[in-house]
Amino acid sequence: MANFNDIIGQDSLKEHLKTAIETDKVSHAYIINGDRCMGKEFIAKIFAMALQCEDNNDTEPCEKCHSCKQALSGNHPDIIYLTHEKPGVISVDDIRRQINSDVMIKPYQGPKKIYIISEAEKMTPQAQNALLKTLEEPPEYAVIILLTANAEALLPTIISRTIILNMKAVADKKVKKYLMEVMEAPDYKADICVAFARGNLGKARLLAAGEEFDKIKDQAIGLLKNLSKMDISEIIAAIKMINELKFEVADYFDILSIWYRDVLLFKATRDLSHLIFKEEYHYIKIVADTCTYEGIEDIIEALEKAKIRLQANVNFELTLELLLLTIKEKE
């Protein structure tokens, strides 16, 4: 299934797109802004399907006509997904070749010609300026959808010529309900995924479905439980092992943050019911009993600083070594 009803927790965004279709006031350009894994691509796909659907009696794509079937399979000739050869960069040549030189060719079969640019924040300034030329004088049938995790990385001139649709965090109750009912995740795992995803349903789905997350979680918690007994050489060896794992570095720090959030919560309330890592109660209690409030808050602050350092491309191993030494000292 792929229609607007399948988009969970983005009600205002859905209503905007459906109203645009219903009133025939579709813009030539949109920015869908939201964190990684939030479902930007899914929303763009449904919107594109609805615009090209051969059943004109509804704002929902019918999913049955020839056009919808093509869109679902990724083979619709008038729904173009921009590709780029260089990893991490969308170049001026990518924009010129796949959009600027193509947009004046009328749609092959649908009423619209739709261009979807994922990770639009990766466009170079030159690429954005090239796209701007099309945004300034687009053909009537053209719709350009920019998907980004960082709209601030786009030029003001791009932003001023688009409609920005910001994705919102989905309520924890809705995320948990989805995980348990649709993905059949057990209660305890759903709680962990909900806490970790922080309103990002796509991220919660990936966590619930993947075994890799469990491995990373167990490795991170195992390190914290043994950190007090480790010397500097063992810490460095552990960091090298962490660096070899395939995962988003920010995810690892989020696991550590949730652990110390549990420690702080238990120290303050002595209540198990709101802990995320309930199965680790024994170790959480030990840390809560031995660490001061100030020490726990210093660790949480150090975690946030470490995240900022990594975003600034500071060396991963050095950043983690400083963090773990801080944790070891405060505990």
C-alpha angles and dihedrals in degrees: 000000000000119000138114091275088065092062105095125206100357098100100149092046091049092048092051093053095043092048090050090055094043095050094038091239100127113159123231091234138028135181115207105196123192145119124286113287094014092124103260092144092050092052092047090050093052092046091049091048091050092050092051098038114127091215101083096181097088142035089231120085107249092220089211107076123090092256094052092048090052091049092049091053092046093243104109108131092214097048105076123188111202114233129194131201100207112072112240095009135086104198133207088250090056091055095043095047101041102032117012096046093040105042096077090060106094120241114282097221113339132074091246139041108217127195119194117196113191119200090015090174086075092069111114117234088255091052091050092050090051090051089048090066090061093043091054095056109014122172113254093252098050123107119179119194118194115197115198144162090204117037089176088071089067122090116261088238090059093047093049091058097049139065109243117216113188118203116227131217110264116237113262091236091057092047093049092046090052093048094049099040103035102027095029092226114171117251097254093048092047089054092052093047092048093051092046096045095051096206096324103125094187092054091048090053092051092049093049093048100043131078091201092074092056090052092050092046093050091047093049095047091044089055093050092049093053100034096099091060097046126099124214095268091053091048091052091048090050091050091053089053090050091051090056094057117100107237144101107281091220089060091059091053090048090058090052090047093052090049092055091042086059091048092051093045093050093046090053100042108016083219120137097189096082098044117116095204095046092154089063093054094126094057094040089054092051092052092043091051096047101038125072123231088249091051093052092047090049089054093049089049090049089053091054091048090050091053090052091049091052092049086055089054096250111164110283097218094048092047093050093045091055090047095050092047089052091050091047091051095047095047 
